Amino acid sequence: MTALGVAALGALGAVLRHLVGHWSARGGGWPRGTAAVNVTGSLLAGLLVGSRIGNPWDVVLIAGFCGGYTTFSTWSVEVVELAEEPARALALAYGGGTALACVLAAWLGIVLVS
């Protein structure tokens, strides 16, 4: 049953990620959609971890929904693509800034509910 829940919420997260990405299409070189889903997904994961809702819901919500909603692979490719353009400083700012923002968002989520 847990695997089915992960699959269902993973699909829901992926659809929501697509909608957020479409809504906030890349402009000005900064991939806003990917940054938005990764930071908000990290915050949500932190809230869920901090609330200690327990198995199997934590697995379904974190691995399923948050896993489908966030995207490390797209973020990685975008950093590489920015570094290949004449925008190496933007690649460093986006890569480092997004990673830091995600860690801080996860931490904030845990702190808010603990």
C-alpha angles and dihedrals in degrees: 000000000000092000091052090051091049090050094047096046091040089058091048091050092049092052091049090048090053091050093048090047091050092046093051101037117186113277133166093015095289113112095224097173095056092044091049096052094043095050096042091043090052090050091050092048089051091050090050094047091046093050091054093211091171138225136348093016095053090055093045095047100038102035094030110038100021091041092052093042099049126059127204093168095056090046090052093050092047091053090051092046092050090049090053092053119069085270106092092140089053090049091054093045093047095043097044096035094051093046091050092045091051093051091047091048092051090048091048091051092053092046094048094058100032 
